[in-house]
Amino acid sequence: MIIVGVGAGTGMLTEEGIAKIRAAKLIYGSDRAIELAKPYTAADTEVIEITDYKALRTLPEGAVILSTGDPLMAGLGYLPGEVIPGISSMQVAFARLKASWTNVAVVNAHGKSHASAISRAVADAAAGHSVFVIADPDFSVAELAKALTAVSADMRIAVCEDLGYSYERVAEGTAAQPPEVRSKLFCVVIGY
């Protein structure tokens, strides 16, 4: 199988990813990933929305699996087969903030323990790293900000929402005055 990163939003598919999608006879993906790949999907290609992620390991060898962002950034890159990279939300977030990501720590809070993610993010920020947090809709930026005040009340925090879409939003603040979250699709950048 081929795992294709479709990017964080519209217009972020690579040429290599587009070529794999155009040649595919069978595509699997989430609703959002399928929508991002739709302009490049042939009319005769069978497209199936993923409902059981555990069954993905048993798909046919020629199947193309769509993964939002980059497959190896908390995506489907763990599956066997070729991986075609995509533009990740981290790349887009740091570009929007015009911040370097050469010293970044990545914390995955999506579907994971938020308390553990906050603890790790605070430790990484205290160690001098910029931190990229992959959030889920229930992640509390307010709780993260409160914990970060132990490092510095002036620690910069950005909430990056719906990256790659026409309605994307980047809001900046500090640990003392954190930005508000208005979307279910967001990530957080700390100490950039």
Secondary structure, DSSP 8 states (H G I E B T S, - for coil): -EEEE-BSSTT---HHHHHHHHH-SEEEE-HHHHHHHGGGS-TT-EEEE-S-GGGGGGS-TT-EEEESB-TTTTSSTTSSSEEE----HHHHHHHHHT---TTEEEEE-TTS-HHHHHHHHHHHHHTT-EEEEE--TT--HHHHHHHHTTT-TT-EEEEEESTTSTT-EEEEEESSS------SSEEEEE--
